[in-house]
């Protein structure tokens, strides 16, 4: 079926229905998909062949989506189709995330001093530190528990297709109310990571998808790769990784303290009030 679609795609572009100088490439349940809409989604540096493959997949997915939507609207009662409450919560969370991201954009706020870095390195190192170090490559997201965005973020985070687009959506959702790391290229020292994330290097495997609740937080962790590597002590890479972790910790502390201070100020100025709960 896919090969047939690819063969007829150029024909779509030539003989598709025209409206407002634009081509219709698909119709489903009284909805129309125009070529201009699909073209906006094609990655900038795609080859002609890749573009045709992308259009084919996009059209196929669009038709499936419209079919499922039509079926859902037909079969579900109106009460089950009302998501206004969830949409309002989602919009509120996006607004909060955008604000917290804006106030924490200044990296100077989270600068790590030389002494802080050395103290951190000395704290985790002992005379028994092996020459072969456990190394791990991962992505993680740390959510408050419970979190309004847990379901949306989890679905996106563990999605394997179109990773670049997924990461952009995750960054938009995550903001800075939680910690997250989505770079897929950096190796971490396992003993560094185990200090901040609730799992053991020895107990995970490559491609593991972890969903862990620990200390009022929920951790989504994707294990990308792991290895053992011969490492001298206090390498430049080791210092960079330690600095990154310390900066993340400082940012998390800053945002927690900032939010607490905002609440206390609102309560003090009588702009917010807590009333006793009587059962």
N, C-alpha and C positions, 0 to 999 in steps of 0.2 A: 504493500500500500504506500509506504513512504517513498519508494523509488518512483512509483507512478506519479505521486504528488510533485516530486522534484522535476519530472519530465514536463509536466503541464504548467509548472509555475511561470515560466517565461510567457506562456500563452495567457495566463491570468493578467500579467502586467500589460499585455497588448490589447486584450479584448474585454477586460473587466468592465462592468458598468461604469459610466462616467457621470459624476455629479460635482459641480463647482470645480471643474478641471482636476478632478481627483478620481482614482480608480477604486472601486469596491472589490475587495479580494475575497470576501466571504459574507454570507448572510445566515442568520440563525434566529428563529423565533422573533421575527420583526426587528431584529437588530442588525446593523451593518458595520462591517469592519473595513476601513479605508486604508489604502496603501500608505498614505502619509503617516497614519498612526503607527503602523508597523515600522516604517523607516526610522522613526524617532528612537526606536528601541535598539536598533542595530548598533553594536559596538563600533567605535569610530574607525579602527584600523582593520576591519574585517575585509577579507578578500571577496571576490565576486561569488566564488563557490560557497564560502562560509556564510555570506549574506543570504544566499538562496536556501541553505540549510536552516538558517535562523528563521527566515520567513515561513518556511514550511512548518517548523516546530511551533512557531508562534500562532499561526492560523489553526493548526490542529488543536492546540491547547485552548485557544479562544472559543472554538466551536464546542469543545467538551464543556468549557465553563458555562457557556450560554445554555447548553442542553441541561446541565445539572441545575442551573438557576431556575430555568423554566419548570423543571420537574419539582424542585423544592417549593416554588411558589404555588404550584398546583396542588401538591399533596399536603403541605403543612398548614395548620390553622393559622389565622392571622396573629393570634397571641404568640405563637412560636416564631413569627417572622419579625417581631419587634425587638431590635437591638439598640434602641435609642439610649438606654441607660449605659450599656457597655461602650458605645461610641462616645458618649459624654465623658466617661471615665478615662477613656483612651486619649481624648483630646486634652483633658486636664493634665494627664501624666506627661504628654509630649511637651506641653507648655512649661511644666515644672522642670523637665529635663533640659529644655533649651535654656532656661534661666540659670540653672546650676552649672551648665556647661559654660555659659558666658562668664560667670563670676570666677570660674576656675581655669580660664584660658591662659592666665599669666603664669608661665612656667617658673618665674622667679620666686613665686610664693612657695614652691615645693623644691627649691634648690637644696641639694645635699652637700654639706660641707665635707672637707677632706677628713676631719676627725670623726664625723658621723660614719663615713664610709669605712674607715679603718676599724672603728669600734665594732661595726656590724660584721666585718670580715673576721676579726679576731674572736668574736663571740661564737661564730659557727664552726671555727676551725679548732682542731685539737691535734695533738702529736700523732694520733692514730689516723689522721686523714689519709686515705689511700691515694696512691699515685693514679690509679685508675678511678675515674669519677663517673658516677651515673649521670647520664645526660638525657634530657627529655624535651620534646617539642610538643607544645599543646596550645589550645585555645581554651579560655575559661570566661565565665560570666558569674559574678557574685550578686545575687538578688536578696533583698530583704524577704523574709518569710512570715506571712504570705505576701505575695506581690500581685497587683492587678494585671501586670503584663507577663506573668509567668508563662501562660499557655502560648501566647504569640511568640515570645522570645525563644522558648524551647523548640517550637516547631521550626523556626527559622535557623536556630543555632545548629541543629542536627541535620539540616537539609544539605544534601551533598551536591546538588545541581547549582550552576551559576553562582559560584562562591563569591565573586567580586560584588555582584548585585546584592547578595545576601548580607555581606559584611556592611555595606552602606545602610541597609535597612536596620541591621542590628545596632549600628552606631547611633542612628536616629532614635531608636527605641530606648537604648541603654542610657544615653546621656551620661551624667556623672552622679546619679543617685546610687549607683552601684559601681563596683570595680569590674573591668573587663579587659581582656587582651585577645586580639583577633589577628595578629600578625602570624603568618604560617611559616615563616622562614627562620625564626630565631630559636637557638638551642638554649635551654636553661640547665643549670646544675640542679639535680634532683633534690639535694639537701636544702637548697635555697627554697625551692617551690614547696617542699613538704612542711616548711615553717608556716606557710600562709594558706595552703589548700589541704583539705581533709582527705588525703589519700596517701597510699604508700607506693613508691616506685616499683617495689617488688611484686605488688599485687595487681598491677594493671598491664594490659597488653595494647599493642598498636591498634588503633581504630576503636578502642573502647569508648563508649558514650556513658558518662557518669552523671547521675542526678542525685546529689547528696544534700540532706538537710543536716546542718551542724551549727549550734550556738545561735539560733534565731536567724540564720541565713540559709539560703538555698544556693548550691553551687552546681552549675552546669559545666562539665569538663569534657573536652574532646581530645583524646590522646592521638597525636599525629605521628609520632615516632619516638623511639627510645634506643639508647645504646650505651656502651661503656667506652670511655675515651681516656687515653693517657694524657694527663694534664699536670704541668708544673703548678706550684702554688702561686697565688696572687697574680694571675695573668691579667692582661689588659681586658680580655673578654669577661673574665670573672668579675672584675671591678665594674664593668659596664652593666652586667646583669644585676649585680648588687645595687647599683645606683638606681636602675629602673624600678626595682622592687621597693626601695626606700621612697622613691618619688610617689609611687602608687599608694603606699601606706600614708604618706603625708597628705596626699590629696583626699584620701578617704577620711582621715581624722579632721581635716579642715572642713569638709562638707558636713560631717556629722556635727561638729561643734557649731558651725554656722546655722544649721537648721535648728539645733537646740536653742541657740541664742535668740533666733527669730521668734520661736514659740514663747520663750520666757518674756521677751519684750512685749509681745502681743498680750500676754496674760497680765503683765504689770500695768500696761496702759489701758486695760479694760477693753481692748479690741477683740479679745477672745475670752471666754469664760467656761470653766468646767463646773458642772453642777453635780451634787452627790447622787449616786445611783441607789435607788431603794427598790429592793425586791419584795 
